[in-house]
């Protein structure tokens, strides 16, 4: 949510599987508009923009996998796959002339939820 609350719900019942407050866990500043952007599921990761960082959680447990400080995050995380099949998470940071994309390599064999996994043997 806008203040950093994240909930994983059981699809059939709506029961809370886990919850956490990303702001409290990371200590990153909340921008004036709150935490925004849609979460991205990539393999076992739940990737979020969290104000001044990109954050990846284990989607099954909510445990922190990584947090990468950036300039303020300004969009929904996305994935990119190179011609060789390597997957990256991209996070938009900064504004106007200071805007950049931060790229984070995903572990081999990771694919966005619902996407086929690449054949990493070649």
Secondary structure, DSSP 8 states (H G I E B T S, - for coil): -TTSEEEEE-TTT--EEEEEEHHHHH-----TT-S-S--EEETTEEEEE-SSEEEEEETTT--EEEEEE-S-B-S--EEEE-TT--EEEEEEES-GGG-EEEEEE--TT--BTTS----TT-
